[in-house]
Amino acid sequence: MMRKPIIAGNWKMNKSYSEAMTFTREVNQKIPSEDVMDTVICAPAIFLKGMEERAEDTPLQMGAQTMHFENSGAFTGEISPKSLADIGISFVIIGHSERREMFNETDETVNKKMHAAFREDLTPIMCCGETLNQKEEGFTEKVVSEQVTKGFNGLSKEQAKRAIVAYEPIWAIGTGRTSSPEDANKTCGLIRQVIEQLYDNETAQSVRIQYGGSVKPENISSLMEKEHIDGALVGGASLQADSFLAIIEGAKV
Ligand SMILES: O=C[C@H](O)COP(=O)(O)O
């Protein structure tokens, strides 16, 4: 099955608002049509509305880096799924390893957020991946299978098909150490198998799976050539317009 590639930049806590607006202006006219590929920037939440407005007539789409699962309430500092949908945001990263490590995100909150995303018609990019220790002890399959199984718990087949999974080995994030395309493809294939066991082959073949972890213009093509890799979640290399555009170019395989 031909799955549409999806390249998403995750800016994390970087850039000023004016830098974000300059970036959007610079890349705006150079983003491929949505028929060819989905192109997303997951920016700090306070930049999103301005960027969304600036990119309104272009194929560039915006995503949030996290959100709460409730739509309102006494959750000081949190951002609701409904408010993201309300300003025209299409995607949301859920369960990034930095959120799991530093902000108490668990498989249970990830699952609640997956349901919340679909409730508000946001497309979730659900992250999973093992630590270096887990990899060295041979636990990659176990860790990733469990994260995917728990993250997808209770999702309908239709919802599961629309979800995006980002496989990000934690030891490859921001380290310059990329997983080899073969290893990345193997784990992305395993994720597809887990989804097939949870649902069926058709669903597993529909889900788009990204690789993330030190993706650069130099390695994107060799990753994208692999059967189970449908895109990338890019941190550091998404911060500069030229490297982000080069990754998009390299993803057109
Ligand atoms: O969400 C993105 C990842 O954490 C990857 O970051 P990186 O490309 O800087 O390694």
The ligand as a Tripos MOL2 file, in Angstrom:
@<TRIPOS>MOLECULE
LIG
   10     9     1     0     0
SMALL
NO_CHARGES

@<TRIPOS>ATOM
      1 O1         10.7940   14.8120   18.1670 O.2       1 LIG1
      2 C1         11.9190   14.8080   17.6620 C.2       1 LIG1
      3 C2         12.9680   14.0270   18.2230 C.3       1 LIG1
      4 O2         13.0600   14.1080   19.5930 O.3       1 LIG1
      5 C3         14.2650   13.9940   17.4830 C.3       1 LIG1
      6 O3         15.1230   15.0530   17.7940 O.3       1 LIG1
      7 P1         16.4860   15.2150   16.9660 P.3       1 LIG1
      8 O4         16.1180   15.2050   15.5190 O.co2     1 LIG1
      9 O5         17.0500   16.5340   17.4110 O.co2     1 LIG1
     10 O6         17.3490   14.0440   17.3320 O.co2     1 LIG1
@<TRIPOS>BOND
     1     1     2 2
     2     2     3 1
     3     3     4 1
     4     3     5 1
     5     5     6 1
     6     6     7 1
     7     7     8 2
     8     7     9 1
     9     7    10 1
@<TRIPOS>SUBSTRUCTURE
     1 LIG1         1 GROUP 0 **** ****
